[in-house]
Amino acid sequence: MGQALLLTGRPGVGKTTVIHSVVARLGARAGGFYTEEIRERGQRSGFRLVALDGPTGLLASVHTRSPYRVGKYRVCLDDLERVGVAALRRAVEQVDLSVVVVDEIGKMELTSPAFREAVLAALESPRPVLATVMARPEPWVDAVKARAGVRVVEVTLDNRQAMPGRILDWLHGAQGCISGSLAQGPVSGPVSA
């Protein structure tokens, strides 16, 4: 079982921006996926999935028909599994990757049992996992946060600029133990379920 670093924090604080910065520095050594906002006329209308090896899809939209709803958005389960879940599975199988990226483990993604399975497979793999995760309590997510080898770090306005460098330091030491450099700023250990 590998190590995992889960970034949490309030919405809009910059968790995905931190992920983008780390991925940009790692290039092809990172696998998995991230999400992007879709905006229309200045308003957020949905979210796009972007696999780090190319494929894209629609995670959720106000315009989509789907039985899975989170707030005003309808979740596109087919695209979540075709792009997001498939990207996680490919990343777990690639032996030359430095990290498996999951942006994010949240309400929309949790509508898919296949997504939950892919996250658990990534956590069981020998590769480090870097993910963003919802802060609010949720039983399945709380159990993930409580797993051995998982570290939860809060991204704040004060630490978000330094966080990519700290994460890269963590990745360099993740095969042995979690780097102490993440301890600068708000950090919590495993959260009990």
C-alpha positions as CSV (number, residue, x, y, z in Angstrom):
1,M,0.0,0.0,0.0
2,G,1.3,3.4,-1.0
3,Q,1.1,6.8,0.7
4,A,-1.7,9.3,0.0
5,L,-2.0,13.1,0.5
6,L,-5.5,14.5,0.5
7,L,-5.9,18.2,0.1
8,T,-9.0,19.7,1.7
9,G,-10.2,23.2,2.4
10,R,-13.1,25.5,1.8
11,P,-14.5,25.8,-1.8
12,G,-12.5,28.3,-3.9
13,V,-9.4,28.3,-1.7
14,G,-7.2,26.9,-4.5
15,K,-7.0,23.1,-4.1
16,T,-7.3,22.4,-7.8
17,T,-4.9,25.2,-8.6
18,V,-2.3,23.5,-6.4
19,I,-3.0,20.2,-8.2
20,H,-2.5,22.0,-11.6
21,S,0.8,23.4,-10.4
22,V,2.1,20.0,-9.2
23,V,1.0,18.3,-12.5
24,A,2.6,21.0,-14.6
25,R,5.9,20.4,-12.8
26,L,5.7,16.6,-13.1
27,G,4.5,16.4,-16.7
28,A,4.1,12.8,-17.9
29,R,5.2,11.4,-14.5
30,A,1.6,12.1,-13.2
31,G,-1.5,10.1,-14.1
32,G,-5.1,10.4,-13.2
33,F,-7.4,13.3,-13.8
34,Y,-8.4,16.8,-12.7
35,T,-11.6,18.9,-13.1
36,E,-12.2,22.3,-14.7
37,E,-15.1,24.7,-14.3
38,I,-17.3,25.4,-17.4
39,R,-18.5,28.9,-17.5
40,E,-21.1,30.5,-19.7
41,R,-21.7,34.3,-19.7
42,G,-19.7,34.6,-16.6
43,Q,-21.6,31.9,-14.6
44,R,-20.5,28.4,-13.7
45,S,-22.6,25.9,-15.6
46,G,-20.7,22.7,-15.0
47,F,-17.5,20.8,-14.7
48,R,-15.2,19.1,-17.2
49,L,-13.0,16.1,-16.5
50,V,-9.5,16.1,-18.0
51,A,-7.4,12.9,-17.9
52,L,-3.7,13.7,-17.6
53,D,-3.1,11.5,-20.7
54,G,-5.6,13.2,-22.9
55,P,-9.3,12.3,-22.8
56,T,-11.8,14.8,-21.6
57,G,-15.5,14.5,-20.7
58,L,-18.3,16.2,-18.9
59,L,-18.5,15.6,-15.1
60,A,-21.7,17.6,-14.5
61,S,-23.8,20.4,-16.0
62,V,-26.9,22.4,-15.5
63,H,-27.9,21.3,-19.0
64,T,-27.5,17.6,-18.7
65,R,-30.3,15.1,-18.1
66,S,-29.3,12.6,-15.5
67,P,-30.9,11.0,-12.4
68,Y,-27.8,11.9,-10.4
69,R,-28.1,15.4,-9.0
70,V,-25.7,17.4,-6.8
71,G,-27.1,20.9,-6.1
72,K,-28.1,22.5,-9.4
73,Y,-25.8,20.1,-11.4
74,R,-26.6,16.8,-13.0
75,V,-23.8,14.3,-13.0
76,C,-22.7,12.7,-16.2
77,L,-22.0,9.2,-14.9
78,D,-21.0,7.8,-18.3
79,D,-18.3,10.4,-18.8
80,L,-17.1,10.2,-15.2
81,E,-16.5,6.5,-15.7
82,R,-15.2,6.7,-19.3
83,V,-12.7,9.5,-18.5
84,G,-12.1,9.8,-14.8
85,V,-12.3,6.1,-13.7
86,A,-10.5,4.9,-16.8
87,A,-7.7,7.4,-16.1
88,L,-7.3,6.2,-12.6
89,R,-7.2,2.6,-13.7
90,R,-4.5,3.4,-16.3
91,A,-2.5,5.4,-13.8
92,V,-2.5,2.5,-11.3
93,E,-1.2,0.1,-14.0
94,Q,1.7,2.4,-15.2
95,V,4.9,1.6,-13.3
96,D,6.8,4.7,-14.4
97,L,4.4,7.3,-12.8
98,S,5.4,9.4,-9.8
99,V,1.9,10.0,-8.6
100,V,-1.8,9.2,-9.2
101,V,-3.9,12.4,-9.2
102,V,-7.6,12.4,-8.2
103,D,-9.2,15.9,-8.4
104,E,-11.6,15.3,-6.7
105,I,-13.2,12.9,-4.2
106,G,-16.5,14.7,-3.8
107,K,-20.2,14.3,-3.9
108,M,-20.4,14.3,-7.7
109,E,-17.8,11.6,-8.1
110,L,-19.2,9.5,-5.3
111,T,-22.3,8.8,-7.3
112,S,-20.3,6.2,-9.1
113,P,-19.5,2.9,-7.5
114,A,-16.8,2.3,-10.1
115,F,-15.1,5.6,-9.0
116,R,-15.1,4.4,-5.4
117,E,-13.5,1.2,-6.5
118,A,-10.9,3.0,-8.6
119,V,-9.9,5.3,-5.7
120,L,-9.5,2.3,-3.4
121,A,-7.4,0.5,-6.0
122,A,-5.2,3.6,-6.3
123,L,-4.8,3.7,-2.5
124,E,-3.8,0.0,-2.5
125,S,-1.3,0.5,-5.2
126,P,2.4,1.2,-4.5
127,R,2.2,4.6,-6.1
128,P,1.6,7.8,-4.1
129,V,-1.8,9.3,-4.5
130,L,-2.4,13.1,-4.5
131,A,-6.1,14.0,-4.3
132,T,-8.5,16.8,-3.4
133,V,-11.2,15.8,-1.1
134,M,-14.4,17.2,0.3
135,A,-14.1,18.7,3.8
136,R,-17.6,18.0,4.9
137,P,-18.3,14.7,6.8
138,E,-19.3,11.8,4.6
139,P,-19.0,8.2,5.8
140,W,-17.1,6.7,2.8
141,V,-14.8,9.7,2.5
142,D,-14.2,9.7,6.3
143,A,-13.1,6.1,6.0
144,V,-10.7,7.0,3.2
145,K,-9.2,9.8,5.4
146,A,-8.7,7.4,8.3
147,R,-6.8,4.8,6.2
148,A,-3.2,4.0,7.2
149,G,-0.7,5.9,5.0
150,V,-3.2,8.8,4.4
151,R,-2.4,12.3,5.3
152,V,-5.0,15.1,5.2
153,V,-3.7,18.7,4.6
154,E,-5.8,21.8,4.7
155,V,-5.1,24.3,1.9
156,T,-5.5,27.9,3.1
157,L,-4.9,31.3,1.7
158,D,-1.8,31.5,3.8
159,N,-0.2,28.2,2.6
160,R,-1.5,27.6,-0.9
161,Q,1.5,29.4,-2.6
162,A,4.0,27.2,-0.9
163,M,1.9,24.0,-1.1
164,P,3.1,22.8,-4.6
165,G,6.8,22.8,-3.4
166,R,5.8,21.0,-0.2
167,I,3.9,18.4,-2.2
168,L,6.9,17.8,-4.5
169,D,9.1,17.3,-1.4
170,W,6.5,14.8,-0.1
171,L,6.5,12.9,-3.4
172,H,10.3,12.6,-3.3
173,G,10.0,11.0,0.2
174,A,6.7,9.2,-0.3
175,Q,8.1,5.7,-0.9
176,G,9.6,5.7,2.6
177,C,7.6,8.1,4.7
178,I,5.7,11.3,4.5
179,S,8.0,14.3,4.4
180,G,7.9,16.6,7.4
181,S,7.9,19.7,5.1
182,L,4.1,19.5,4.9
183,A,3.8,20.1,8.6
184,Q,4.4,23.9,8.0
185,G,0.8,25.2,8.1
186,P,-2.5,23.6,9.0
187,V,-2.1,19.8,8.8
188,S,-4.1,17.1,10.4
189,G,-3.3,13.4,10.8
190,P,-5.7,10.7,9.7
191,V,-9.3,11.7,10.5
192,S,-11.3,9.1,12.4
193,A,-14.4,7.8,10.7
